[in-house]
Amino acid sequence: MVFLSHYLEWINELMFNSLNLITNNYFLKQKLKVPEFQSPIRKLTDSWQGNIENGQKIINGRLTPKVSLDFNKFEFLRDLKSEGSVQARAMTRSLVENWIDANYNLLSKEFRAKAIVSRITSWSFNYSWFAESGKLDFQKKLLNSIALQTKYLELKLIDSKEHLEKIIIIKGIIVGQSILYPEIINIKDLLGLLDYELQFLINPDGGHKTRSPVLQIELLRHLIEIRSVVAILKNVDAANLHKKTIKMGEFCRSIQMPNGCFSWFHGGSLVSKNIIKQTLERVGFKNKTFDIAEDTGFCRMSNANSVILVDIGSKKNTSNDSKASLFAFEFFYQKQKIISNLGELVNSNLRYEKNSLASSAAHSTLNIDDRNNIDLSGHRKTKVFNIKYGTTKDGNLLDATHSGYELMYGVFHRRQIYVGKKTLEIKGRDEIINVDNIGSTPKSANIRFHVYPDIDLIKTRDGSILLNHKKGFVWKLYAGNQNLISQDSVMFTPEGLVKCKQIIINLNLEKIRAYKTISCDWLLTLQK
C-alpha cells in the first residue's frame, strides 16, 4: 500500500508538471505573437565559411545533422552552403522547415538562449542563399519563426544572469531585428548593455579574463557578427564595440604563432587554424601585436626569424589558474615550433588527465620537487612581481619573479629571458632565491624544455645537446657546467598523441638556506 501511495503521488506530480508545462507554453506563445512578414528588410552577409567536406558528407548521407551534429543550432548550414549545390539548398530548406513544423515547446531545450541565437544567426546571415529560392509560404514561415524567437530573446535577456549569455542574447536580438524591421528598437541601450557586460570578460589589454584562447576567440566571433550588422545601420554609434573588437583581435594576433596556430597555453591547441584565420581576417588592423600584456599575463619576444611567447601569469594574485605554467615559454624559429608545452586532450572530462597536462612539469619551465608553481586546487595563492620588460637595439629582456614556492619552501623563482635581435640566440637564467626559512628545505629543481616531435636530439662531448630539425637547421642548448638529460616523452597535438623528447636541467637545492641563491644560465643558439 505504501508503494502504491508513492506511485500515485509520482503519477499526480508528473501529470501536474506536464499540465503546467503545456499551460505555460500556451500563454508564452500568446505573449510572443508577432505580425506577418512577407520579405526581409535587409540582406545580411555571413562572416564565416563552412566545411565543404562535412557538407558533402551530409549530402551523401554519411553525416546526419539530427544525429551527429548539434541540430538545433543549425551551424551545419554553413557546411551545406560551402558544398554549394542546388541539392544543398533544397536540403537546407527541408531541414529548416521540418524544424519549424515540429513546433517544439518553448520551454524545451530547443529554445535555450544560446541555441536560439545560433539558429537565428545561421538562418538570417544565410537567408539569401537558401531561403530566397524557396516558395513564398516557406519564406513567410521562416521569417515568422525568426520574429517569434527574437521576441523570446528579449524576455530571456531580462532573466539572464551570465555575462557571456547576455552578450550572445544581445547578438541574437540585433541580428533578428535587423532582418525584420527598418529600425532596431533600443539599439543604443543594447550596445550600452553590451559594453557594460564586456568589462567583466575582457581585460584592458584585450585578453579574456579566463586566459582561455577558446573563450577568447568565441567571444571575438560574437563581436565580429554584431559589428557586421551594426555597420549597415544608420546613425548608430558603435565606436566602443569597434575598439574592443580590434583590441581582442590584436591579442589573438599576438598569441598566434608563425605557423598560423595559437600558442598552446591554456588550451590554445584546441582552436583550429582555419577558425583563427577566418576570424582574424574579419578583424582588420593585421600588423599590431603586443610586447607584454600584463593584465592577462603574456610576453611576446621576437626578432626577424624567431618568436617566443612566455606565460608571465595574470596581474592579479593567482589562486586557481587553469594551468600551472608560470614562466613557461614556447619558441618558434621561422614557422617551425622548437620548444612547446605538452598540449591538450580533446574531449576529456577525466580530472587526473587534465591536471597532468596542467602541471608545471607539462610546460617548459622550472618546478621544484615535482610540485606545481600554481596550486590547481586554488588553496595556495601565487604572486607574480618585479615584472620588467625592456627593448634595446640589440635585443629584448624579460625579467620576472613569482612566489609559487614561498609557503612550501621559503623561496622565490626568478626567470630572465633575453632574445637577441642581431644574433640568433636565446639566453635564459633561472634563479631560486631564499626569502624566509619557512616550510621544508627543497631538494631539487628541474628546468624542462619540451622539444617538438619534428626534432632529433644529439648529445655532444661538451655536454650540450643539438636540436636537429627535419627542415635542416640545428639549434644547440648549452647550460655551462650543468648536466643536460634527455628523456622520452609524449605530446598531445591536434592530430593526436605523438612521441617527443624533453631536456631536463637538474639543480640541487639542498644548500639553498646557506647559499641564499642558486641559479642556472642556459643558452639556445642557432648553429651555422
C-alpha positions, 0 to 999 in steps of 0.5 A, spaced: 500 500 500 505 504 501 508 503 494 502 504 491 501 511 495 508 513 492 506 511 485 500 515 485 503 521 488 509 520 482 503 519 477 499 526 480 506 530 480 508 528 473 501 529 470 501 536 474 508 538 471 506 536 464 499 540 465 503 546 467 508 545 462 503 545 456 499 551 460 505 555 460 507 554 453 500 556 451 500 563 454 508 564 452 506 563 445 500 568 446 505 573 449 510 572 443 505 573 437 508 577 432 505 580 425 506 577 418 512 578 414 512 577 407 520 579 405 526 581 409 528 588 410 535 587 409 540 582 406 545 580 411 552 577 409 555 571 413 562 572 416 564 565 416 565 559 411 563 552 412 566 545 411 565 543 404 567 536 406 562 535 412 557 538 407 558 533 402 558 528 407 551 530 409 549 530 402 551 523 401 548 521 407 554 519 411 553 525 416 546 526 419 545 533 422 539 530 427 544 525 429 551 527 429 551 534 429 548 539 434 541 540 430 538 545 433 543 550 432 543 549 425 551 551 424 551 545 419 548 550 414 554 553 413 557 546 411 551 545 406 552 552 403 560 551 402 558 544 398 554 549 394 549 545 390 542 546 388 541 539 392 544 543 398 539 548 398 533 544 397 536 540 403 537 546 407 530 548 406 527 541 408 531 541 414 529 548 416 522 547 415 521 540 418 524 544 424 519 549 424 513 544 423 515 540 429 513 546 433 517 544 439 515 547 446 518 553 448 520 551 454 524 545 451 531 545 450 530 547 443 529 554 445 535 555 450 538 562 449 544 560 446 541 555 441 536 560 439 541 565 437 545 560 433 539 558 429 537 565 428 544 567 426 545 561 421 538 562 418 538 570 417 546 571 415 544 565 410 537 567 408 539 569 401 542 563 399 537 558 401 531 561 403 530 566 397 529 560 392 524 557 396 516 558 395 513 564 398 509 560 404 516 557 406 519 564 406 513 567 410 514 561 415 521 562 416 521 569 417 515 568 422 519 563 426 525 568 426 520 574 429 517 569 434 524 567 437 527 574 437 521 576 441 523 570 446 530 573 446 528 579 449 524 576 455 530 571 456 535 577 456 531 580 462 532 573 466 539 572 464 544 572 469 551 570 465 555 575 462 557 571 456 549 569 455 547 576 455 552 578 450 550 572 445 542 574 447 544 581 445 547 578 438 541 574 437 536 580 438 540 585 433 541 580 428 533 578 428 531 585 428 535 587 423 532 582 418 525 584 420 524 591 421 527 598 418 529 600 425 532 596 431 528 598 437 533 600 443 539 599 439 543 604 443 541 601 450 543 594 447 550 596 445 550 600 452 548 593 455 553 590 451 559 594 453 557 594 460 557 586 460 564 586 456 568 589 462 567 583 466 570 578 460 575 582 457 581 585 460 584 592 458 589 589 454 584 585 450 585 578 453 579 574 456 579 574 463 579 566 463 586 566 459 582 561 455 584 562 447 577 558 446 573 563 450 577 568 447 576 567 440 568 565 441 567 571 444 571 575 438 566 571 433 560 574 437 563 581 436 565 580 429 557 578 427 554 584 431 559 589 428 557 586 421 550 588 422 551 594 426 555 597 420 549 597 415 545 601 420 544 608 420 546 613 425 548 608 430 554 609 434 558 603 435 565 606 436 566 602 443 564 595 440 569 597 434 575 598 439 574 592 443 573 588 437 580 590 434 583 590 441 581 582 442 583 581 435 590 584 436 591 579 442 589 573 438 594 576 433 599 576 438 598 569 441 598 566 434 604 563 432 608 563 425 605 557 423 598 560 423 596 556 430 595 559 437 600 558 442 598 552 446 597 555 453 591 554 456 588 550 451 590 554 445 591 547 441 584 546 441 582 552 436 583 550 429 587 554 424 582 555 419 577 558 425 583 563 427 584 565 420 577 566 418 576 570 424 582 574 424 581 576 417 574 579 419 578 583 424 582 588 420 588 592 423 593 585 421 600 588 423 599 590 431 601 585 436 603 586 443 610 586 447 607 584 454 600 584 456 600 584 463 593 584 465 592 577 462 599 575 463 603 574 456 610 576 453 611 576 446 619 576 444 621 576 437 626 578 432 626 577 424 626 569 424 624 567 431 618 568 436 617 566 443 611 567 447 612 566 455 606 565 460 608 571 465 601 569 469 595 574 470 596 581 474 592 579 479 594 574 485 593 567 482 589 562 486 586 557 481 589 558 474 587 553 469 594 551 468 600 551 472 605 554 467 608 560 470 614 562 466 613 557 461 615 559 454 614 556 447 619 558 441 618 558 434 624 559 429 621 561 422 614 557 422 617 551 425 615 550 433 622 548 437 620 548 444 612 547 446 608 545 452 605 538 452 598 540 449 591 538 450 586 532 450 580 533 446 574 531 449 576 529 456 572 530 462 577 525 466 580 530 472 587 526 473 588 527 465 587 534 465 591 536 471 597 532 468 597 536 462 596 542 467 602 541 471 608 545 471 612 539 469 607 539 462 610 546 460 617 548 459 619 551 465 622 550 472 618 546 478 621 544 484 620 537 487 615 535 482 610 540 485 606 545 481 608 553 481 600 554 481 596 550 486 590 547 481 586 546 487 586 554 488 588 553 496 595 556 495 595 563 492 601 565 487 604 572 486 607 574 480 612 581 481 618 585 479 615 584 472 620 588 467 620 588 460 625 592 456 627 593 448 634 595 446 637 595 439 640 589 440 635 585 443 629 584 448 629 582 456 624 579 460 625 579 467 620 576 472 619 573 479 613 569 482 612 566 489 609 559 487 614 556 492 614 561 498 609 557 503 612 550 501 619 552 501 621 559 503 623 561 496 622 565 490 623 563 482 626 568 478 626 567 470 630 572 465 629 571 458 633 575 453 632 574 445 637 577 441 635 581 435 642 581 431 644 574 433 640 568 433 640 566 440 636 565 446 639 566 453 635 564 459 637 564 467 633 561 472 634 563 479 631 560 486 632 565 491 631 564 499 626 569 502 624 566 509 626 559 512 619 557 512 616 550 510 621 544 508 628 545 505 627 543 497 631 538 494 631 539 487 629 543 481 628 541 474 628 546 468 624 542 462 624 544 455 619 540 451 622 539 444 617 538 438 616 531 435 619 534 428 626 534 432 632 529 433 636 530 439 644 529 439 648 529 445 655 532 444 662 531 448 661 538 451 655 536 454 650 540 450 645 537 446 643 539 438 636 540 436 636 537 429 630 539 425 627 535 419 627 542 415 635 542 416 637 547 421 640 545 428 639 549 434 644 547 440 642 548 448 648 549 452 647 550 460 655 551 462 657 546 467 650 543 468 648 536 466 643 536 460 638 529 460 634 527 455 628 523 456 622 520 452 616 523 452 609 524 449 605 530 446 598 531 445 597 535 438 591 536 434 592 530 430 593 526 436 598 523 441 605 523 438 612 521 441 617 527 443 623 528 447 624 533 453 631 536 456 631 536 463 636 541 467 637 538 474 639 543 480 640 541 487 637 545 492 639 542 498 644 548 500 639 553 498 638 556 506 646 557 506 647 559 499 641 564 499 641 563 491 642 558 486 641 559 479 642 556 472 644 560 465 642 556 459 643 558 452 639 556 445 643 558 439 642 557 432 648 553 429 651 555 422 
